[in-house]
């Protein structure tokens, strides 16, 4: 952890005693360090107020402060439990990325870390990113670029996303209430079987799935193919410690989409889901209606 007083010019900027530039873009920002290359200690303030977007900083010099906030009223309560996840582009370099909180800087990613393209998440209460250019004699061919998303840390299947709480992923089954909510509110929902597992990372393994039914999907993570017998198919990331059942049992697949990839959430056997859904339908407690035929 670094104290801000370790760099006096940073403190001066944060106290609004230095010249700063501002971006009015709500979701994404693209800028160039060449605009203040002659003032290499300039800092630019950026405000991003969307659930997802991107940043691209060409020829980085000086530093930029990125304020990430949801496009909601603070009193709405929707900020509670929200995290920010960022994923650098493989070509991203030229700067180090810090978290700023209560006057302290904590290193989040070095310039070399960004080439790995790994996802990093942090609480929205620590919503200020401080991106500082690495001093260079030649800034050509250097671009700092990443995508960001606001991710809820609570809700059906949230415990399965490994980047929110590294090392704390639990594979416990969802409750009946969580399953019913998941099929109604998840980024994708469908039923099908696991076909195989591809090589992944220590965090997760991409599972190949074929879907008999597709109730809903976001970002077209599943595609239709005649080669699969006129069925939907694709890949779903499964936490490495949870395992995949390749015995051919049919499951309800629900989950979230992050940076264009599907992540498994609640996934009971489909026959168990039908029992849960039928019981809720008779009691009038189902949060939505789906066609299970």
Protein Blocks (a to p, Z undefined) as FASTA:
>chain_A
ZZfklpmklmmmmnopaccdddfbfkbccddfklmmmmmmbccddddfbfbdcdddehie
hjaddddddfbdfklopmgopacdddddfkbghiacdddeehiacdfbdfklmmnopacd
ddfklmcccddddddfblghiacddddddddfbdehklmmmklmghiacfbdcdfklmmm
mmmmmmbdcddddfbdcdddfkbccdddddfbdfbdehhlaccdfkloppadddddddfk
lopafehpacddddddeehiacdfddddfklmmmmmmmmmmnopafbdcdfZZ
